[in-house]
Amino acid sequence: MQRIAIHVSGRVQGVGYRAFVVRQAEELGIKGWTRNLANGDVQTLAEGNKETLEQFLSRLLEGPRYAEVMRHNTLYSEATGEFTGFSIRS
């Protein structure tokens, strides 16, 4: 199991991006959270197997219909197993 920290910039707030992230995570069985940042970016922390996390990342970079991901930073590390589901944080 691995952990991935994803930070996306662009038109990712006010377009249903976090709800999209939750749907993708639930569909893929990924655990973790996502949240809006004050600067207009979105941060996501997720855990799962590497192949599934790569699928998840690919979907997040595509985003929902009205989103436009311009930049992203991604960092992989070892999973901690601390999450029981996937949520939106404030």
N, C-alpha and C positions, 0 to 999 in steps of 0.2 A: 504494500500500500504506500501511496505517496501523497504529498500535499502540494498544492499549487496556489501561489498568490498571483492574482491577476489584477492589473491596474489599467483601466481603459480610459482614453480621452477622446473627445469629439462631441457629437450630438448624442449623448447617452443619458441625459436627464430630461424628464418630461415627455418621454416617448415610449414608456412601458418597458424600459430596459431591465430593471430589477425584476419585474414580474416574469419577463422572458427568461432571465437567468434561473429563477426558481423553477419554472416549468422544465427547462432543460435538465437541471440537476435532478429533479424528481423522476423524469423520464429515464435518466441514465443511472439512477441509484447513487448519486453523489451526495455527500454530506458536507455541511459547512454553512457559510453565510455570504451575503452581499450587502453593500451599503453605498449610499450617495456620499460624496465628499463635498465639502464647502466650495471647492474650486470648480465644481461642475463635472468632475470625473466620477467613476464608479470603481469601487474596490471589491474584490471577491476573494474569499479564501475557501478552498475546497479540498476534500480528500476522497480518494478512490484508487482504483488500479491505474497504472500509467496509460494504458490504451484508452480507457474510458475518459480519463482526464484530457487526453489529447483530442478526443472527439468533442468534449465539452468546450475546450478552448477554441476549437475551430468554429463551433456554433456561436460562441460569445463574440468572436471577431466579426462574424457575419451580422449578428444582432437581429432585432425585430425590424419590421418594415420601415419605420420612420427614423431609426437610429443610423448614425454614421460614425463608425469607429475610425478615428484618424491615427491614433498611436496606441501602443500597448507595451507594458512591461510585464514579464512573466518570470517567476522564480519557483523552481521545484525544490522540495526538501522531503524529508521523511515524515510520514503521517504520524500523528499523535493519538488518533482514535478518540479524541475528545468530543466529537459531534455525534448527535443521535438523529439528526434530520438536517433540513436545509431551511434557512430563514432569511428574512430581510431585517437588518439591524438599522437603528437610527444613528 
